[in-house]
Amino acid sequence: MKEILIKCNTKAEVEINDNARINGISIALINEKGIPVARYEFESKKISNIIKLSYEANNVRIHFHGDITPSIRYELTSASSK
């Protein structure tokens, strides 16, 4: 499974190649120190018909455009949020 690193507060697209369609992809959202703050995995069956995966990232999570949802999602939550 290929890992893709995405910086916080970015907006772009990820190209989905044949290798990703077969093995799936793992996407990590990293902060300015390179530390992962969120991680998303897409099984091959979820991205088998996709050419590009567009997204918008903020400081704590990535919002993926379209009707695709990650197979697995890990997001940190703030202890001070009420």
Secondary structure as GFF3:
##gff-version 3
##sequence-region A 1 82
A	DSSP	beta_strand	2	7	.	.	.	ID=ss1
A	DSSP	beta_strand	11	15	.	.	.	ID=ss2
A	DSSP	alpha_helix	18	23	.	.	.	ID=ss3
A	DSSP	beta_strand	25	30	.	.	.	ID=ss4
A	DSSP	beta_strand	36	42	.	.	.	ID=ss5
A	DSSP	alpha_helix	44	47	.	.	.	ID=ss6
A	DSSP	beta_strand	52	57	.	.	.	ID=ss7
A	DSSP	beta_strand	62	64	.	.	.	ID=ss8
A	DSSP	beta_strand	72	75	.	.	.	ID=ss9
###
